[in-house]
Amino acid sequence: MPKPEPALMKDITALCKRRGIIYPSSEIYGGFANTWDYGPYGVLLKNNVKKIWWEDMVMKRTDIVGLDSAILMNPKIWEASGHLTQFTDPLIECKKCHARFRIEQSLDKCPTCQAIELTEAKQFNLMFKTYVGPEESGTNTVYLRPETAQGIFANFKNVLDSTRVKLPFGIAQIGKAFRNEITPGNFTFRTLEFEQFELEYFIYPKDADTEFKTWRQARLDWYVGLGINKHKLRLQDHEQAKLAHYAKAVSDIEYKFPFGWSELEGIANRGDYDLSQHQKFSGQDLQYFNEDTKEKILPYVIEPSGGVDRATLAFLVDAYSKEKVNKSSPPAGGGAGGGGSEVRTVLKLHPKLAPIKVAILPLVKKDPELVKMAKGIYEELKQNFFVEYDEDGTVGKRYRRQDEIGTPFCITIDSDSLTDKTVTIRHRDSMQQERINSAELGDWLKDKLNS
């Protein structure tokens, strides 16, 4: 029987810790709630998510440029954007245990201690506050950015003045954001610090509806193209009455996590709210000059805004699989297999996302000629791919280790390799094996990893 969903999430969290994908932060000091560290394989996976997004959004397009804005900015930016007054959650406190939590449903008792004495709801601003300089005073107050978008809007005029962009065009950014969440949780889904990939796509107002629909579908297709089960994705339109203060329309891409349907990415028609506000508060002219019509306008903007950590978690959850395999299959290089069956854990990540692309496994580590050939192949392939060399334990155990971190291909070097210069390639998902000439490995891998 399939595991209950909470148990599935525990299994995935345990796998991430065991295999160096994601660790609890500050663990040797007892941890720090709702912060996480990406381990040796996790950082490769997360970097791949960012790399693919950047390539698809910036490198492969002629209408989008990149930006990397500061985390600390002039606090007037947050006044103009509405974050100082609008970026709040309703907070209630238990009068007995003093636990604080966000109101997400009707509550008649404390979820921590079950007491029934709760305070009235009050608005709590989610921005982290700090101070510039040696004195902690109101005049020195700054904020850690709660989103990357405002850095883009604040640089809109700079980009217009320093590049040749013309409407429609986009400014893309990947970066850290910080939110003082009242009730974070669900592993890396909601945390105090996180990364966003965000695009502000500036357009003529008349094209807003068309562009909104185009980006809405394009962003959904991006996740499907990287292997997410399309039946676990959905588009949810926000009701007009519940739209954020800046939005004319919003649609969320949601994924069915073990803890329920939750947002991966939001696509918003922000109208001209942001540029209008920054023009008003800064006193700068942020209008776009149309050279054909000789008119000035404030462009509208379509914003696809996603969480890098949430996307990474969705790819992990969707790739996670436990399946029975037959132990009787002989290992690479021949030899007798065992009887019966066993359960293997495997991350069936898209090859572009996989942290390690290929593992090099000499069949017998005590054979110096085998090891020499295996290490030669490793040295050659690592110039172009993230490759791992593993000679410890049986080849079956080494396969299982690579399955658990999502390595799509394992290359085994055996005694025949020394004479005919061929190697065995084992495919992660099917566990099928094929034999190819070692001189063809580089081209073979490039073809498989780019398909």
N, C-alpha and C positions, 0 to 999 in steps of 0.2 A: 504494500500500500504506500502511496506517496506520503511524505512527511507533512505534518501540519505546517502551515506557512511560518509561524514564529520559530519552529525548530529548524526550518530551512535557513532562515536568516542567521541563526546561531551557528549552523554548520559553515556557512559562507564566511562569517566573521572569524571562526576558528581556523579555517583554511588560510585566510589572509594573514593571520598572525603566524601560523606554523610555517608558511612558505615565503615569508618576507615580502608580502604584498602591502599590507597596511598594519601598523602597530598602534596600540594605545599610546598617546603622547605622554611624556614624563613618567613612564611606567615605574622606573626604579624609585620614584618618590611617591608612589601611590596613585599616579595618574593626575590628569587635569580634565575635568568633565568636558565632553563634547569637543575635544581636540584630538587630532589623529596625525600620525606621521607615516609617510609613504616609504616603504622599505625598498631594498635593491630592485625587486621586480615591479613593485607598485609604481615607483617613480618612472620606470620605463613605460609602463602601460599608460599612466597619466600623460606623460610627455608625448606619446603617440597620439592620444586623443587630441591634444592641443595642436600637434604638428599637422594632422590630417585636416582639422578645422581651418587652420591658417592657410594651408595649401589650397583648399577648396574655396575659401572666402577671399583670399588676397592674391596668392601667387598665380592661380589659374584664371583670374579675372582682370580685366583692364579698367573696370569702373569702381574698384575699391582699393583704398590705400590703408596703411597700418598706422597705429599710434601706440605709445606707451606713456600714459600720463601719470602724474605723481599721486601717491596715496594721500598725502597731506596737501590740502589746497586752502585757498583763502575761504574763511568761513562764510563770506557773503554768497558764495556759490550755493551753499546749502540753504541759505535764506531764500535765494531766488528760486531754487528748485522746489521749495515747499517741504523739504525734509525736516526742517526745524519744527514745523507745526503739524505736518501730515504723516510723518513716518513713525507711527505709533501703533502699539497693540494694547488692547484692554487687559489690565493686570488685576488679579485679585490675590489677597493674602489670607492665609489661615491664621486666625487669632491665637491658636494654640501652639502650633509647631512653627509658625511663621514661614512656611513654604509659600513661594510665589509661583503663579502659573498663569498662562494665557487662557482666556475664555475661548474654548473651541466648541463647547456644547453647554447645555444647561446643567449646572452643577448644584447639588444641594448639600454636598459634604466634601471635605478635603480628600483628594485622591491619595495623599501621603499618609495621614494619620486618622482619617475617617471622621474627624471632628466636624461639627455642623456650623460652627461659628466662622463665617467668612466675611471679609470686608466688602464694601461696595467696590465696583470696578473703577479703576482710574487709568488714564492713558499714560503709557510708558514709552518714551522715545528709545528706539533701538540703536541709535548711533553711539559708538564708543567715543568718549571725550578725553582729551589730553590737553597739555599746555605747552606753549613754546616759550623757552627761556627759563630762568631760575625761579620766577615767582608764579605761583598758582593763583591767577586772578582772572576775572571775567574777560578782561581785555586781551588776555593771552590764550584764550580758549580756541582750540582747533579740534577737528574731528577726523577719525579714521574713516575713509570713504565707505559708505554702505553699498555702493554700486560703482561700476566703472563708467557708466554712461555720461555723467556730468563732466568728466574730464574731456570727453569727446566734444560735447556742446561748447565748452569753454574754449576749445581750440578750433572751432568751426572757421572763424575768420582767418586764423593762422594758416590753416590748410588751403583755404581759398586763395590767400595772398602768395603762398609759396609753391603751389603746384598748378597744374593746368586742368584740374578737374572741372567738369561741367555736369549740370543736372541731367539725368539722375546719377548720383555717385554715393559711395558709402565710405565710412571710416570705421575700421575694425580694431578691436583691442581685446587682449587677454590679460587679466590681472587679478590681483587679490582684492577682496572686499571683506568688510567686517561688520557683523551685526550682533548686538547684545541680546541674543535670543533668550526669551523667558523660559521656554520649554523646548530646547533642542533635543535631538535624539535620532533614533533609527540609523545607527552606525554613522556613515559619512553623509547621510542625506541632508541633515540640518545641523550645521556647526557654527561656531563663533567666528571662524575665519574660513574663507573658501575662495575658489577662483571662478571667475566668469569668463565666458567668451561672448562678446557683445558686438553687435553691428548696429550702427545708426545709418540708415539708407535714406538719403535726402532726395526728395522728389517734388515735382510740381503738384500742387494740391489736387488738381483734376484727376491725377493718376492714383490717388491714395487707395481707393477700393480695389483696383486691379492689382497694384503692387502688394497690398496686404494679402490677397488671396494667393498670389504667386509665391511669396515668401513663406506663407503658411504651409503650402504643400511642399515646397523645396526643402524646408527644414525637417518635415516628417520623413521625406524620402531619404535624407542624409542618414538618419538612424537605421532605417531599413537596409540601406546600401551597405552598412557596416555590420550587418548580421543580426540586428535586433528582430525578434519575432514580431511580425506586423500585427498579429492578433493580440499582442500585449501592449500595443500603442494605440492611442486615440487622441483626437483633437476635441477640445472642450472650449466652446465659446463662452465668454463671460456675459452675463446679463447686463444690459445697459444700465440698470439701476445700481449695479454693484461694481462698476468700473472705477479704477483709480482716478484721482483728480486730474491727471495729465492725459488720460487716454480717451480716444474716440471709439476704439474697438480693440479687444484683446482676445487671443485664442491661445490656450495652453496645449502643449504636447505633453501628454501624461503617459506614464509607464505603469504597468501593473506589478509593483514590487510585492514581496511577501507580506508587507504591512499595508498593502492596499494601493489603489490608484493614486499616484502623486506626480506633481509637476516636474518635468525635465527642463522645459524651455517655454518661455512665453514669447509670442509674436504680438507686438502692439502697434497700432496706429496712434502715434503720440501727437498727431496734428502739428501745429507750430508752437505748442505750449512752451517747450524748453527754450527755443531760440527767442521767443517773445519775452519770456521772463528774464533771460540773461541780457537781452538788449535793454530792457527796462531798468534792471538793477545796476548794470555796468555803465550805461550811458553810451555804449559803443553801437555803431550801425552794423547789424549782423545780417542785413538783407543780401540776397543774391541778385546780381545784375545779369539780366538776360540780354546778351549782345544782339540777338536777332530782333527782339521786340523793343529793346531799349527800356525795359521795365525792371523795376526792383520788386522782389517778393521775399517773403519769409517762407522758405520751403517747409513742406510737411516732412515727417520722418516716419519710416517703418523700422521698428526695432525688434529683431530676433535676439533674445537675451537668454543664454543658457548657462547652467552650472557645470563647470568642468568636473567637479567632484561627483555631482549627481549623474552626469553622463557616464563617468568611469564606473560608478556603482551599478548603473543599469547594465552596462556591458558585462560586468562581472556576474551579476545575478542571472542575466539571460544566458550566459555561456556555461554556467555551472551545471554539471550533470553527474549523476551516479548511475552506473550501468553494470550489469553482469557481463563478464567476459569469460570465454572458455580458456581454461588453463592448459588445455591439451595442445594448443598451437605451438610448434617448435620455435625457439628463438632464432634470430638472425644468425646465419652461419651453420644452421643445422643443429642436431642434437635432439634428445628426447624432451618433450614437454611433460608437465604434470597433468594429472587427471582432475576432473571436476571443474568448478567455476569459482570465480572470485568477483568482488565488486571493485571497480576502479572509479576514482574520482577524476574528472577531467574538466578543464575549462576550454570549451570549444569557441575560443575567441577568433574573430576574423584575423587572418594572417597579418594584415596591416596593423592591427592593434596588439598582437602578441608581443610581450616583453622580449623574449628570446625567440629568434626566428628559426634557429636550427641548433641541435645539440650533436656534438661529435663524441662517439662512444667506441673506443677500441674494445673488441670482444674479450680480449685477455690482456690484462694490464701488466702481466709478468713477461710478456713477449716484447722485447725491446724494439724489434723491427715494426711490429704492429703499432706500438706507441709512437715511434718516430713518424710513421706515415700519418697517423691520426693527428698528431700535433702539427705536422706540416699542412694538412688540410685546414685545421683550425686557424693557423696563422694566416693562411691565404684568405679564407672566407671572412675573417673578422675585420678585414679592411673595408668591407662593404656592408656587413650585417652584424647585428648583435648575436654573437655565437657563444655557446657554453661548451666547455670540455668537461666530460665526466667519465672517470674510470673506476669509481668506487662502487662495489657491490655487484650483484648479478645484473645482467643486461635488462632483465625483467623489472627489477627494482628501479633501475635508472629510467626506463620508459615511464614508470608510474610517477617518478619525481617530475619528469618533464610534462606529463599529462596534467599534473596539478597546477603548473604555472602557465599552461596553455601553449607550449612550444609546438608548432604545427608539424615540424619534421625532425626526425632523428636519423643521423647517418652512422651506420655501424661498419667498422673496418674489421675484417676477419682474415683468416689465413689465405683465402683465395684472392683477397685484395692485393697481396704482395706479389702475386704472379700475373694476374690479368688486369690489375689496376682498376677494378670495379669495386663499388661499394653498395651497401644495401640502404635504401631510403625507406623509412617507416613513417606512414601517414598517421597523424594523431587521431583523427575522427574515425576513420575506417579500420585502422590498425593493419591495413594492407601494406605489403612490402614490394618494392621493385628494385631492380639492379640497374645501375647506370655507370658509365665510365667516370672516374673521379675528375678527369679533366673537364667534364661538362657540367660540374656542380654549380659553378658560379652563374652560368647562363640559365640553367634549369631553375635555380632558386629565384633569380630575378623575374623570370616568367611567372612562376607560381605566386610570388609575393605581390606582384603588380596586377594580377588578374582579378 
